[in-house]
């Protein structure tokens, strides 16, 4: 993979407004990303507004039933609903391409923009763009998932040029269980991911609330943490034309 940032097509001309509007496609069982996105947006309300729709996602595994949740037409149906509003960017706020393969998200973004005229991005594209921009070469994984998903993420990251130094996971299958993970359990996987001293730690799941712990754990571990919910917020804002700074959520959103 080259060092070129993975960028969406040029923005379409949205309805005149100084507030940029971002549409998010979210997993139906997710309880974390919407309230945390609103919290990160506090103080930025004059610049950014966020709008959400859902697709059915309940479990994460390497299985036919799990794979069916992420099929292109289901994503496009959600994108069409969001596109009824005047938007500046559309984002798949989910990390499935981290194990399914980057090509799935590239194809999704191309299809969304072709059908709606709105530039599109995803959580997985956000991670790779952040790694490139910050110069991170090695990654420790802090995950909620079962082992087969965790191993596939490590394989896919290495394929994209970001070798994984180590992975720590809670072994959860149901997304509602991931959303209910306790802060101390999340701290534990962050510490596990830090053991081999990677350039950064990636928290891969937009229903896993490491987001509120990033600043605390960066101070403890001395390693930058790229959190799914925060990096998706960062990326979607940039695609919409806003370079955000939101102190209190870790180095990435603070602009460090």
N, C-alpha and C positions, 0 to 999 in steps of 0.2 A: 504494500500500500504506500502511496506517495505521502509527502508531508503537506499536500494541498488540503485546505479546509473543505469539508463537505458542505456545500452551500446549496440553498434552495434557488429556484429560478428567480429572476428579477420580480420584485413585487408588482402586483397589479395596482391600478388606481382605485383606491377605496373611497368611500364617501368622505367628503371634506370633514375633518375633525382633528383637533390636536391630541385627542386621546386615541391611542392605538388599541385595537381590539384583537384579542387572541382567542381562537376557538380550540378547545381541547377535546380530543376523543379519549375517554377514560374507561378502564375496566369496571364493569358493573358492581363488583364486590369490593371496590376500593373505598376505604373510609379515611385515607390519609391525605391524598394529594390535593383535594379541593380546599379543605380548611387551611392547609399549610401554604398553598399558593396564595390564598387571600391574605394570610399573615405576612408572607414575604412581600406582598404588594402594598402593605401598609406604608403610607407616606409617598407612594408612587401613583396614587389614584388619579392624579391629574395627567399622568402619562400613559397608563396601561389599564385596560379592563379585560377580565377573563370570563369566558363563557364555555359551558361544558355540555357534552352529551356522552352517552354511555353505550358500550357494546357488552354483550354477555361474556364475562370471563369469571370463572369460579375456581379453577384449579390449574396448577402448572406442573407439567410432566412431559416426558418424551413419549407421547402417545397420540393416537389418532384423534381421540376426543379433545385433548388439549390443543392439538394443531388446528382442529376445525374452528376453534374460537377466533383465530387470527386471519381467516381467509380474506382475500382482497375485497370481494364484493360487500362483505359485512362492514369493513372499514369505510368503503366508499359510500355506503348508505348513510353512515354516521356523518361523514364529511359533507354530504349533500345537505343534510339537515342544518348543520352549523353554517353552511354557506348561504342559507337564506338570509342571514344577518350580514351587514357590511363588515367584513373582517380584513385584517391586515396580515394575518398568519394563521395557519392551521397546524396543530401538533398532535401526533399520536403519543400521548402521555403514558407510555408503557414500554417495557424493556424486552419484549419477546424476541426481537432480532438479536439480542445478545447471545442467545443460544440457537435461534432459528437461522441466523445468517444475515449479514448486513445487506445482502442483495434484496432481501424481502422489504426492508424499509426504503431502500433506494427506489424500488419499483412502486411502492406505495406512494411515496412523495411525488413521483412523476405522474402517477395516475390521478392523484388528488388535484394537482395543479392543472393538468390537462382538462379535467372535468369542471373545475370551479374557477380557474384563473387566479387562485390564491396560493402564494408560496407556502410550502409545507416542510415540516421537519419532524423529528422523533426524538425520544429519549436516548436511543442508542447512537444516533448521529450526534447528539449533544455531547455524549461521553467522548467520542473520538475527536470531535472538534476541540473540546477542552484539553484532552491529552496533547494534541498537536500544539495548541496555542501556548500552553504552559510548559511544554518541553518535557513532559513526563514520559519516560521510556519503559519503566517497569511498574506493575500494578499488583497490589494485594486486594483480594476480593473479600468483601464482607456481605454475606448473603443470608436470606431466609430459607433458601430452597432445599429440595432433596438433592442427594449426591449426584444423580445422573444429570440434572440441570446444571449444577455447579461445575461439574467436569466439562460439560459442553461449552459453558461460558468461557472457561479457561482456554479451551481449544480454539474457540472463535476469536478471542482476544489475541492469542498468539498468531493466528492467521492474519490478523489485521496489523501486526507489527508491534504488539504490546504484550510481551511475555509476562505471565503471572508468577509472582514469587511464592505465593501461597494463598490458600482459600480457607475461610472459616464460615460455617453455615449452621443454621438451626435445624435443617432437615424437615421443613414444613411443606406440605402439599396444597392444602386449602388456603385460598387467598384471605378468607376471613380470619384464619389463624395467624397469618402473616400480619394482618392489620392489628391484631390483638397482642403482638409481641411486646413484652415488658422492656422498659428502658435498660434495666441491668443486663438482660439477655442481649440486647443490641450492643451495649458497651462491650460485652464479652466477645462478640464476633469481630468488632472493630479492633480489639486488642489482639485477637488471633491473627487477623489480617496484617497487623503491623510487625509481626515477629521477625520477618526476614528483611525488614527495612526497605520496602519498595519506595519508588519515587512518589507514589500517591496510593491512597486506598479508594477503591470504587465500591460504593454501596449500590448494588444493582437490584432495584425493585421500587416501584413508585407507590407501594403500599406498606413500606417498611420505614417507620418513623425514626430514622437516624438523623433526620433533618434538624430536629430541635437539639441534638446532641453534638452537632458538628463542631461548633466553636469550642465547647468544653473538651472534646476528645482530641481535636487538633492541638490544643494546649498541652494535654497530657502526653500524647504520643509523639509530638514533634513532626508529624507527617500530614501533608494536605489531604483532605477528604473530599472526594467528588461524589456528592450525594445525588441520587436519581432525581428526586423532586426538585432540588435546588438547581441542578445543572439543566434540567428541562425548562425551568423558569428562565434561566439565563439565556439559553439558546433560543427559545420562542420569542423572547423580547428582542433579541438581536435580529431575528428574521423579520420581525415587525418593524424594525428600524429604531429601536431604543436600546442604548447601551446602559444597562441598569447598574446601579450601585446600591446595595442593601446591606449595611453593616449589621452585625449580630447573627449572621447565618454562615459564618466561615469565610475562609480566604477567597474563594471563587467569587462569591457575591459581593465581597468587600472590594474587589478589584485588585487583590494582591497576587 
